[in-house]
């Protein structure tokens, strides 16, 4: 355990990015270990606070309870970081989990918002789908030509309407995954 904590301390507090750590199972650079730690923490839903207490006496990992976790970057920020471009096409898959009994009202809003969004410049697809086996689960599939049309979409009234519906009718926060076409088009 001490060897692992030494490696973590080095990864978090060192400014020697290319120093190789050999006392752990697989030798790797400090920057590689740092990336792996961040990836692991994100995968299990925790955020490794960047302002860890790093001092001569060592590093203390500051893990916050989920309600105190810093918010994940907003969708547009995530997209920009992922795509590294304003003009790359992408697809968003959003999972929505409704409270029982909210389906009819949600679908009414979703149909209206889907029509308005599909007509927007740069929107290739904007479709809500109902899970046939779990009637309170929905998926929104959005395809956009680039980030600018999505930014414009997020400012429109019908988008704010569906976001309000998500907030009021959902049992849990929605999740959004980002995809890009493999042919680049």
N, C-alpha and C positions, 0 to 999 in steps of 0.2 A: 504494500500500500504506500509506503514511503517513497518508493521509486516512482510510482504513478503520480503522487502528489508533487514530487520534484519536477517531473515532466510537465505537469499542468502548470506549476509555478513558472517554469521556463517559458512555456507557450504563451502565458498570459502577461508576463512581466518583462520578458527579454526584448531587447531591441536588436538582437543578433539573429535576424531572420533565417540565415542559412546555416546556423550551427546545427550539427546533426546530434540528435539525442540517441545514444546507443544503449542506455540502460533499461529501455522498455523492450517489449517483445520484438517489434519491427523497427529498426532504425529509421528515423525520419527527421526532416528539418523541423525547426520550431514553427515555422509558418504553416507547414503541412499539418502538424499536430493541432495548431490553433484552428485551422479550417475544419479539421475532423471534429474537434470539440464543439464548435459552433453548430455544425451539421447535426451532431448527436443531440445537442440540447434542443435544437429546433424540432427534431424528429419526435422527441418525447414531450414537447410542449413547454419547455422551460427556456428562459432567456438567460444567458450568461451575462451578467451586468458588465458593461465595459469599464465601469469605474470600480473594479475590484480593488480591494485594499492591498496594493503591492508595496512592499517595503523590504528592507534588508532582512526582516525576520520571516518573510515568505508571503505567500498569497493566501487570501481567504476567499473562498467562492461564495458569492452573494446570490443565493437563489431565492427569489421572491415567491410567495403564494400566488396562484393564478390571478386573483383579483387585483394584485399589485403589479403584475407583469407589465412592462411597457407594451403599448399597442404595437401590433405588427404594422409595417408600413402600409399606407393606403394602397388600394388596388392600382392606381395609375403609377405610383412610385414603384410598386413591385413589377409592373409591366415594363417600365422603362429600364429598371435594373436587369430584368431578364432578357428583354429584347435588344437592349443597347442601341435602339434606333426608334425614331418617331414613325417611320414609314414601312415597317414590317407588318404583314398581316398576322393575325392571331385569332385564336378561339378561346372563349371563356366557358367553362362548365361550372355552373353554380348549383349547389344542392340546397334545397329549401325544405325544412321540416315544419309542417303546420300543426297548430293546435287542432284537435278533433272538432269538427263542426265549422271550421273556417273555410273549408274547401270551396263552397259555392261563391262566397264573396270574393275570395282570392282569385278564383278563375275568371270572374267577371272583370276584375281589375287587370289581370294578366292578359286577357284577350285584347282589351282596349290598348294597353301599353305595348303589347306585342305588335299590333298594327301600326301604331304611331312610330315605334322604334324602327321597324322594318323599312319604313319610308324615309328614314334619315339618310343623308349623304354619308357614304362610307360604311354603312351597316349592310353586311351581306346576308346575315341570318339573325333573327331574334325570336326564338321559339321556346315556349314553356311546354314541358312534357310531364304528365302525371304517371307515377309508378302504378301499374295495374295490380300489383300485389300488395302494395302499401299505400292506400289512397290518400294519406296525408303527406306523402313524400313527392316532391316535384324537382325537376331539373330544368334549368334555364340554359339554353345553348345560344351563345352569341358569337358571331364571326364578324370581325372588323378589318377594314383595309389598313388601318394604322391607328396610332395613339391619338392623333388630333380629333378624328371623328368621335372616338369614345369620350374624350374630354368634353366635347360639345354636348354629347348625349347626356352626360352626368349633370349638366346645368339646366336641362329642360324640365318643365313641370311634370310631364308624365313619368319621367325617371324618378323624380322625388316622390310621386304618388306610390310607385311600386316599392321604393325603399321604405316608405312609411308602412306599407302593407307587410313587408318582410318583418319589420320591427314589432308591429302589433300582433301579427298572426302566427309568428314562428315560435316553436318550442325551444329551439337552440339557435345560436348564431349560424348563419349560412356559411358555407365554405365555397371558395372559388379556386378552381385550378386553371392554370394557364397552359395553352397548347399552341404550337406553331405547325403549319403544314410542312411536311418533310420535303416537298418539292420546292419550298421557298416562295410559292405563289399564293 
